[in-house]
Amino acid sequence: MDSLGYLLHGFETALTWQNLLYCLLGVSFGMFIGVLPGLGPTAGTALLLPLTFALEPVSAIIMLAGIYYGSMYGGTITSVLINTPGEAASLITCLDGHPLAKQGRAGAALGIAGIGSFIGGIVSIVGLVLIGPFLAKQALKFGPPEFFALVILGLSLLLGLMGKSLLKGIIGALFGLSLAFIGQDQSSGIIRFAFGQTELMKGIDFISIAMGMFGLSELFLNAEESLKGKASAPPKVKGLLPNKEEWGPSMKAIGRGSVLGFLIGLIPGTNSVIPTILSYSMEKKLSKDPSRFGKGALEGVAGPETANNSYCGGALIPLFTLGIPSSPTVAVLLGAFIMHGLTPGPTLFQKNPDLVWGIIASMFIGNAMLLIMNLPLANVWARITMVPFKLLFPIIIIITIVGTYSLNNSMFDVGAMLVFGILGYLFKKAEIPLAPIILTYVLGSLLEKTLLQSLTIFKGDFLGFFTRPISGTILSIAILSMLFSIITSIRNKRVITEDVEM
Amino acid sequence: MKKKISMAVALILMFVLVIGCAQKETGSNSKQQTNAGASSAKKTEYPTKPITLIVSYAAGGGTDLGARLLTPYLEKELGVPVVVENKPGGGGWVGWAEMLGAKPDGYTLGYVNAPAVFAGYLNPSAKRKETIDNFELIMNHVIDPGVIAVRADDKRFSNVKDLIEFAKKNELSANANGVGTENHIAALQMNKELGTKLRSVQFSGSAESITSVIGGHVDVLFAKVGEVLEPMKAGQIKILAVMTPERVPQLPDVPTLKESIGSNIEYHSLRGIAGPKGMDPQIVAKLQDAFEKAMKNPEHEKKMSDMGLKVDGTKGEAFKQLLKKEEASMVEVKGLLGW
């Protein structure tokens, strides 16, 4: 119970008016960069880092951490409203969030995402306080082979998101995988499919693809409809809270998402997309009526949104306890610690208890602030869906273009985004689902990298994966889950035909 | 309608006001600073406007942090704002290509990272024409010295000699941060000159590499001093040797590779300031002067030392020779990279 005493002491630090102010500044700025597609939490924290030199270390880190978890709240908003993920972690939210918005239920989607994010955030902080240090050591057992297994599991679960036709889904998935080939191959150094373009050497940016395929193509479709004079009037915003019967499943989804996100966050090297995919697939599998998913199932928003927030809290554990940054944003936070003369790692809790517990306490406060900001704002944001299309269209175009440009200050990314917008439009016309494309793209590079790393470690022996307990278990689960999906789809064709339509 | 128009006008005016204020502020700011450095500003009419400093890596990385730590002191010396611009991608060559394409007027400068810069043109699949000769080399900022380390509870090796002897007979896995990066080349050089059997596992960055060595997935860690100080203090890894000619102040007890086994293999990365070829020599001299003063600022040196970095300050021709030597050692192992 020592922790509790320390935590109370931490609140003492966090509740000074300066620290409250910095916390508020951090979470607001985090929300803001989450809303802006393109400017993600990594760039956001890095840009503000020099501004914190003059601050007390504890205030500086409170603010920077606030940006990190605040951005996870903001990313939801664009996903739901304009089908464009503000950052990768909110990608899955497009699947059900946007259909909900089309039904006039953007408020409910944003509301449940806010509640889920809050619960996920709090659960992961409690986990950080209670069992963090113990779990962090276990997480080190995850090496390249285990990551590879985890990615395979993620991909196997994609089978459930394939859309009307399994064949078209697989076309999409393979297209996404082949996009991941563009650029320099890490293990041989050979540059593939770059056609002499320096910009292509690093591969195409995720944001360019996501914003083009999801956001821009949606605009093209809408524009086409309004040209034909068939555009449906903007939906009336109704119901800012979930329906009575939705509360139960949503809260369960939030509970499961919290645990899942936290556990994945512990593993250094994962990204925030993996817990959202796992959570979405899990909710779909556990649902009584999986056919609702993709058409506006509230659990499909609640689970993943919770998972990405609790992932954040989990990801701080390896940083605090082992000094290991588990994601790019956390690496920037590590930089902030070092610049302020602090050393994250096992000694941090002993040497700087005031600081650590102050930060942890501030995260409780920051999450509460975000909840207060988000619930009433959900109402305001949701009204955006009522803005007539001809007014919204140019605004969205500006947001997507500025957002893509801000990634690397490069017009190339903007061009790529436009190309993928057109591709996305064509794919939608051909009824090829977009979700597998973008998800296999995200996982594809990780898949290739970890496979080659593992094979180098195993000296080229594929069976090596099954000689390690964790990777063996995960791979077996993945194979079973694939078999299960195939068997159920053969037995019960109805589920597949009415499946997610993007 | 009238009301709306007047609202719009008011809004526009407000914008103009805000912009005007902002400009005035920066204007007076830089004026103050020029006054402060007036004595040195008299000879040439440079600089008169903000300078762009291109960092070819993402915000928050080592190069970026170093650049952002240096610019405040540099601004003091030069009297104009120095804006760090991140242009990541292409192994650094997105930013370098942009810098080389800029006018050589001294207003577009950038960080050049070695040996990363060589990999961009020595790798034949990159099909690149520019080489290090296209850069106007101004001054080296930092040397990031490399070390060789293993997991703290790895019983097989207590010193670097053990490790080398073991690796001659047995295959060991070692990390690398990509093909042709400094730690990859170090491992290849050891294989070539010492006969070790190191297999390089490619990771995306040092954080990943260190994690997999601590986790016991990879045997040997090649990393920089700044990256290993914390895990060493935490008892997660033990550092067997530093791969520089002399011991480093942050690790006084760790021997150099040369002391231990008499090998001359060195491993470090350099991050220096360059511009496009063809800059006015007077401007170059002025920049060298300003960079030197900024780098020698004790506050700056202390911050860099805390991060495990050594402020270098080799300039002009000497800097060029330094890079040429690095390039030559990379060409030596080119065959091993399959290039």
Interface residues (C-beta under 8 A of the other chain):
Chain A: T42 A43 T45 A46 L47 L49 P50 L140 K141 F142 G143 P144 P145 Q184 Q186 S187 S188 G189 I190 I191 G196 T198 E199 M201 K202 P268 G269 L322 G323 I324 P325 P328 A331 V332 L334 G335 I338 M339 G341 T343 P344 G345 P346 T347 N408 N409 S410 K449 L452 Q453 T456 I457 K459
Chain B: A58 A59 G60 D64 L65 R68 L69 E85 N86 K87 P88 G89 G90 G91 W93 V94 A97 A119 N123 S125 A126 K127 E171 S173 G178 V179 G180 R199 S200 V201 Q202 F203 S204 G205 A207 E208 I210 T211 S212 I214 G215 G216 H217 V218 E230 P231 K233 A234 G235 Q236 K303 D306 M307 L337 G338 W339
